[in-house]
């Protein structure tokens, strides 16, 4: 059978000649030139098509008329592709004519070839500009300029005349991506080519590995540090706790108890460098703590500024806080307690929650129950999203591209931070009516969403599916908040009104 007709694979979908061509290209791109040449010789198949080989030969020999004739005779080219190839050759030819001082030959060639191009009058001025604007290649050796022209032609001409760069790598990557997309429990950063990929459900956090019961009342908030080495929790017992997370399978231990609030502590926020922690009291001021020593550093604002949400900018030097009191609004401070900026006034609605994207470009705030405002801090441009039901909390993905909001209608919506007009993905199943439930992104590339629920369960969704893939039981009362370890994707923490924190891990040992 002719090699060009032979098919490979169980479904006979792979043309042998095309595969060999791609293998040869891959060998060359990986630096294995001798192996590529050997395979070309053994198979009788060239990485470059006969048409492109002929074109390359004419470029090297400066046979410009032959180049134009060959390009104009190629089949399957769109007018724009043909014109682009002719322009590249024409420009090289003009550069060499001008370099040799033969202006009349350059002008004659320009008139002849422009007349043959079928690009329409609207593109003539663009082509003329490209031709009279020499590229950087015009200053080099003629041989180098011709080599660059060959490379540019490879990028312009379509398959099968040329091959897209690193085509075999791209096909393998597409196959791996397809397997990852179909793996609902995917949480492994390294995928092997030796076998079909499938994440084991047993390695997903579905089992309670530890129960922390050091708080004396309802636990309202829990959050892992950015490096995954610590966990912070806050409670209606007016305290917060910093926990040490081991790097192995040993137990989480208490590092510091943060005492100083006189009212329940509603939330915490880690500095991006994990050296400091903010605690927000319920109808109380925000406090800053040193993580290593557990010592109190300062209070922001005065007793009249009541803060219920706070967040850090990525340099760990600025914070922003929001208040449910319209007279207070949103404040920005540096870590020394100096006020940088404030948004407040008669028209300022109450702030229910806020977050800063990891790049520091956007401040996302929940205003007056149902309104989300995305403020670009640099340009002051603003986008407003309106929800139909009251919003209780928001959370931003690790890459800063998405955020989720919890609604008291028992739904979680995911929005695109940058999109002008987007329809939110809706995640349903958990129970939420009157409680403030906080959800989070988790797993590799923030591929999962986890949430607490009023039915004492923890719900987990794959971000691409609106139906939960896991419902974790163990708590006896409302689960107020969940947090996924950003470095150990098999670890999840949940905080509950039953006064405990549960650490969730895989059902089988990862050691």
N, C-alpha and C positions, 0 to 999 in steps of 0.2 A: 504494500500500500504506500502511496505517495505520502511523505512526511507531512505535507501541507494539509492532507485530508484526514490523517489519523487523529482519533479522539481518545482522551484518557479519562480516568475516574469512573466510579460506579455508574454515574448517570451519563457518562460520555459527553460532558459539557465543556471539557478542556481541550482546546486544539494543541496538539503536541508542538507544532512549529512555534506558536505564539508563546507557549510556556518556556521552550528552550531559549527563545529570543529574550524573554524577561530574565531568565537565569543568567544569561551572558551579560545583560545590562547590569544586573545586581552585582555580579562579580567585579565588573569594572568600577562601579560606584563604591564598592567596599575596598577597592585598592588591589584586588587580585587580578592584575592585568594578564599575567602569564596564564593563569587558569582560564580566564575569559578567552584568550586567543586560542588556547588548546581546545576548548569546547567548540569554538567556531570552526576550527579545522576538522575536528572529529565528526561533528554533526553536519557540516556542510551548510550550516545556517549562520548568517551574519546578523550581528546585533542591529546593524543599520540596513534599512531597506535598499533595494537596488536603485530606486529613484533618488534617495537621499545620498547614497554613495556617489552616484553620478554627479549630483549637484555639488557635493563637497569637492570632488575632483576638479570641476570647472572653476570653483571659487579659488582653490589653491593655485591653479594655472592662470588665474585672471582672465578666463574666457567668459567675459561678461555677456556677450551676445548669446552664447550657449546657455548661460544661467537664465537669462530672460526667456529664452525659447523653452527651456525645460520647465520653468515655473508656470508659464502660460499654458503648457501642455498637460500639466498634472490634473488628474481627475479627482473629483470629490472635494475640491476646495471651494469654500464660500468666497464671494467677491472680496470681502474684507480681508480674509486670510491671504488670498492671492496678492492683493494690493500691498499688504504689510510686508510680505516676502520680497516683492519687487522693490519696494521702497528701501528695504535694508540693503539689498544688493546695489541698488542705484546710488545710495548714499556712499557706500564703500567705493564704488567706481568713480564717483565724483571727487571724493577725497583724494584718490590716487591720481586722477587727472590734474587736479589743482596742485597737488604736491609736486607733480612733474612739470608744472607751468603750462599745461595744455588747456587753456581756458576755452578755446573754440570747440574742442572735442567734448568738453564737459557740457557746454550749452547745447550742442547738437544732440547729445545723448539724452539730456534732460527733456528736451522738446519731444523727442521720438517716443520715449517711454511713458511720459505723462499722458500723451495722446492715446496710448494703448490701454491705460488703466481704466477699468470700469468701476469708478468709485463715486461718481456723481459730483456735480458742481460744488455741493456743500462741503466736500472733503478736500477739494483742490488746495485751498489756502492752508489747511492743516498739513497736507503733504509737502507743500512748498516750504513751510516753516521747518519741518523736520529735515528736509534736504539741505537747507542753507544754514542749519544750526549744527555744525560738526560736534560729534560726541567726543568724549575724552579719548576714545580709541584713536582719534586722528593724530594724536601727538606721539604715538608709539611706532615701533617697527612695522613695516608692511605685513610681514609674516604673522606677527601677533594680531594685527588688525583683522586679517583674514580668518585666523583661528576664532577670534571673538565673533565674527560674522557667522561662522558655521554654528556656533553655540546659540546665537540669537535666532537663526533659522530653525534650529531644533525646537525652540520654544514657541515658534509661530506656526509651523506646519503641523497638521493634525495626524493622528494615527490612521492607518498603519504606516504612513510615510515616515513618521518619527514616533518615538515612544515617550510618554509622559515621564518626567524625572522620577526615579526610584519607584517605578510602577509595582514591582513585586512586593516591596516593603509596604506600599500603600494597600495592596490587596490583602496581605496578611494582617495588617492592622485593622482593616475593615472587618475581617473574619473574627478577630479577637473582640472587637467592639460589639459585634453582633451577639457573641456569646455572653459578654458582660451585661449587655442590655437585657438579655433574657434571664439573667441570674438575679432573682428577686432578693437574695440574701448576700449580694456581692459586698465584700468588705476586705478583700485582699489586694494589696498594692502591686504585687508581682504575679504575673500570669505566665505560665509555661507554654511553650509551643509544642511540647511533646505529647500533650493530651488535651482532650476537650475540657474546657473550663466549666466548673460547677462548684460554687461555694456550699460547703456542708452546713445544713441547718443546725447541726449540733455545735457549731462554732459561733453561733449567733447568741447575743445576750438574752436568754429566756429564763434563767434560773437565778433565784436569790442566793448570792454567795456570802452575803453578810448583812446583818441588821444593826444599824447604829441608833442607840436609844439614849444618847446623852442629853438631849434637850428635855426640858421639863414641861413643854406644852406643844401646841400644834407647830409643825415645821412648814413654813410658808415658801421657802426658796432654797434652791440648791444649784451650785454651778461649779464645774471643773475649771481649773486654771488653764491658761492657753497652752502650757507645756504638758498638761495632763498629770503633773506631779502632785497637785493639791486639789482639795475639794473644799468649798466654803458653803455653809448653810446658815440660814437665819430663821428665827422662830418668834412666835408670839410671847415667848418667855423673856423677851427684851434682850436677847443675846444673839451673837453669831459665833460660829465655830469654824476654825481652819483645821482641816484634816490632812494628814500626810498619806498620799497614795503610793504604795510600793511599786517597784518596777517589776516584781515577780508576782507570784500567786498568793503571797502572804496578805494579811489583813490590813485594812485601812485603820489608821490610828489617829487619835486626837492630838493636834499640835498646839493650838492655842484656843482658849475661850476668850472672846472679845466682849467685855462688859463695859457699860457706860451709857447705853441708851436707857431711857426711863419709860419708853413705850415699845410695843412690839416692833421688831425689825422686819420690814417687808421685803427687802431685796438686798443683793450684794452685787458688786461688779469688780472684776479683776483688771488691773492695769495690764496693757499689752505685754510689758516685760515681766509681769507676775511678781513684782517687788512690793506692790501696794494693793490694798483692797478698800473699796468704798462700801459703806453700809448705810442704807436708807431706812430711817425709822418711820413708823406709821404715824403721820401727822407730826413729824419731828425733823430736825436738821440732819444733814448728811455728814458722816464722819469718815476720816481717812486713817488707815492703820498700816503699820509696817508688817509685812508678811513674815519676815525672818524672826523678828523678836516678839511680834504680837502686841507691840506698844501702840498706843493712841498717838496720832501726830497732830491732827487739827480738825476743827469744825469749819465748814464753809458757810459763809453768810452769817446772819444773826438769827435770833429766836423767832423773828417775824417771817422768815423764809421757810415755809414748810415744803419739803421735798418728798416726792413719792417714787421717783425714778431717776436713774443716773447712768452715765456711760462715759467711756474714755475715747480720746482721740489717739491715733496709732503711735504718736511719739511718746506716750506715757507722761506728757507734761501738761495736758489740758483735759478738763472734764466738762461735761455739760449735764445739767440737772433740770428736771421738770417738776412743776407743782400743779396740783389739782385746784389750787386757789388762783383764779384768774388775775388777781392783783399781783401775783408773783411771776407767773409765766415761765420762761426758760432762761437759765443763767449759764454763762460760760466762765469758768475760773481756771487759773493756773494752779499748780500743786502747792504754791505758797499761800493760796487763799486770796489772790488778787483777782478782782472782777475784770474780765476781758470784754464781755459783751452781754447784753441782756435784751430779751424780747418780752415786753409786757405792755399793758395799757388796757383801756376800756374795751377795745375790740378783740383782746386776746382771750380765746376760750381756755378752759381748763385743760391741762395736759395729763393724760391718763398713763401714757408710757412713751418712751423714746429710745432710740438706738442710733449709733453711728456706724456707717459701713467701714469695713477694715481698712480701706484706702483713705479714710478721713474726708472723702469728697461730699458725702451726703449725710444729712441729719434727718432721720425719719421720726415723725412724731404722730401720736394718736391724740386727736383733739375732740373734746366734747362728744364722746361716745362713738360716733360713727364716721369721723373724718380722718383720713390719713394725709399728712403733708410731707412731701419729700423735698427738702431744701438743699440745693447745691451751695455749700458753704463758701466756695470761691466766687461764684457768679451771682449768688443770691436769687437765681431762678428757682421757681417753685412749681411743683406739680401736685395736684390734689386728687385723691381717690376717695369716693364716697361709698360706704357700705350700707346695706339695708338694715342691718342689725347692730346693736351695740358691741363694740370691740373691748375686750378685757386685757389683751396683752399682745406684744409683737416680739419677733425674734428674727435676726438676720443670718443668712447662710455664711459659711466660712469664706467663700469666695466673694461675698458682697454683691452677688448678682440677684439674689432673691430674698424675700422676707415673707414670713407667715404671720397671720393675725388670728387669734382665737375670738370667736363670736359666741355670744350667749344663746345662739340659735342651734348649738351643738354642731357647729361646723368650723373647720379651719381652712382659711383661704391662703394660697400662695400667690404672690405677685412678683412680677419682674421689676427690679428697681429702675432700670433704664428705659424700658419700653414706653412709648407714648400711649399706645392703646393696647391693653392686654386683658384677656379674660382670665380670671384667677382659676387655678386648679383647686378643686374643693375636696377636702378630706373629711369623711364622715364616719360615725360609728360611736365616738365617745360621748359621754353625757356631760352637759354643761348648761346650767341655767343661771344661778345666782352667784356662784363662786368665781373667783379670778383664777383660771387655769392657765398655766404657762407651758407652752410647747417648745421644742427645740429641733434643730437640724442635727444630724449625726452621721457617722459612718464615713467611708472614703468618699471624698468630693461631695460631702453633705447629701448623700444619696438616700438618706432615710429621714423621716419625721417621726418624732415621738411626742406623746402628750399624756398628761394626767387626765383624770376623769372623776366626776362626782360619784360614780359607781364603784370607786376604790380600785379601778383597774388602770394599767398602763397600756396605751395603744401605740402600735408601731406600724407605719406605712412605708412601703417603698415609694419614693417621691413620684414615680411615674404611674402609680396606681392609686385610685381614690379609696379602695377597699383595704382595711388593715390586714397585714400579713401575720401579725402576732398580737395577742391580748394577754398581758401578764397579770396574774393574780397573786395576792400575798398581803397587800395592805387591807386594813379593816375599815378605813374611812377614806374620805375624799383625798385624791392625790393632787396636790396643788401645783407641783413643778417637777420637771424632769431635766436632766442634763446628760449629754453624751460626752464621754472622754474624747477630746480631739486628737489624742495621740494613740490611745489604745481603743480601737474601734469595737472591741468586744466587751466594753465596760459601759454601763449605764447606771445613773443614780436617780432615785425618785424620792420626793419629800411629801409627807402626808399629815393630815389632821390626827392620825393615830399616834403622833409624837415620835415617829421613827423615820429614818432614812434607810432605804434599801439599796444595796449595791447589787446590780444584776450582771451576771457573766454567762459564758457558754455552758451548755449542759454537759460537755466533756472537757477534760483538762486540755489546755493549750501548750503544756510543757512537753 
